[in-house]
């Protein structure tokens, strides 16, 4: 047997039921203004069928879903019925795992169908109820299968080696079993695991309360803009008006939004501290040395990768500051303030693309990835994998869901025809193609690619799209807009997410030292880090103290050390895209292998196979070189047009 302990992998069977849908969470900044024209949206019924995803590929009618709902509990009973048999023989172990695999596969599709049906119009109570029923079934499954990992662990290693020899079909579960063994020191006995599974019902409360409070019940500031318009600053209005071209308005919007939020600092702080306590619970009961280790261990990411990212970002802050100085020059202001951060770099350039034009452009940009890739893009287009346009009540933003293993991945968009929407589509297609290739080439148990790799393929597509578009465009203003967009993206995805990661680490470290945390304390820590990143002391950008509460605006702090992966994905994908553009068929083959690997191996070695070593400085340095190159280009254009 391969060395169990050093081998890396993602999801134990029980955890699979919790992690479920492979969705793309958008970084906070990129979600900006995603769906602010609800009153302009159509009713879902008025959108032509060919622009709506075809959920009937999963269940031909809702009756089939209802039937699955009736059947699943009986299947969970059968899963529970294997208890006590796993160590008896190789074929016992294989048969149990094989059955459980099928049940999880069905559960994935069952849940995906309900959540996607609900996302089409979240006001509909029927689909929302289905989604909740699916969630209850995940919890039930988790309880039914809670014995599996501990029971595998109780099989002596030598006996397990013999099982693999006696039953070659077990091979497909090797990575899974390796992973269980890797978690040995963090797995408890069956009854304790059962307790933890039951406790799962309380996990997530702080995040739910935060979500309800911040999205629905928290009172909002009302402001009057320079044009006389009165605006209630909820999250989407804030996201829209903070990018106003009028500086006074930007300042007003920023200051009012955060001042109002600050009035609820104690409540918001208690919510976030609640989440940290949930993480502390997992750390303590599973014997981890830190919350960071507990979180990263599920994907077998060395904590060194996290620390290296923070170290690299801090080391390269002068490059972020160069961007901010450039922004200052382009905006023509003497002093840059935090409320200028979302101000457009250049005047609006009207780049509009119909969905068909956008799709066509993406196919051309991704042609470097080979015929099979491009043909599958076409299949996604023709086969209605994508829900294209906004409609009243539709979930905002965008995601890809690759959980329906036997069917195909799906994409939710809110396509409005902006250049940005084409970028989002390219991004989501990156996820979808990753799922497509992994589902095609891996057995279900190994198909769900690690979260750490989730944003690599998507971000690489964005880089390839930009490269393609820049080659087509002559107009210097449009070029400036696209290059500026890239830099802003690098700020928001790489530096800002690392800044969040640094904050997240710091607050957990304090909790681990036994400090109790309050809204006041969160603000103090946040402000220090914010000032450091934006060069407040060096006069790069003025950060007023009122923005200390910004931590309370970021839902991602409830995702448990998730955000750093936006940053690592950004550097990994930058390096990947550069390699693809340098080209060669060999690179294309390697890339398709990468997309096809699912979680048959752990994330870090999977990336190493395509030449990217996240334990070194190289991916970050390559990205910094690209940022500098883009800034050189911008400066050259500026000098030319004067
Ligand atoms: Zn994504």
Boltz pocket constraint, residues with backbone or C-beta under 6 A from the ligand:
constraints:
  - pocket:
      binder: B
      contacts: [[A, 24], [A, 25], [A, 427], [A, 431], [A, 454], [A, 455], [A, 458]]
      max_distance: 6.0
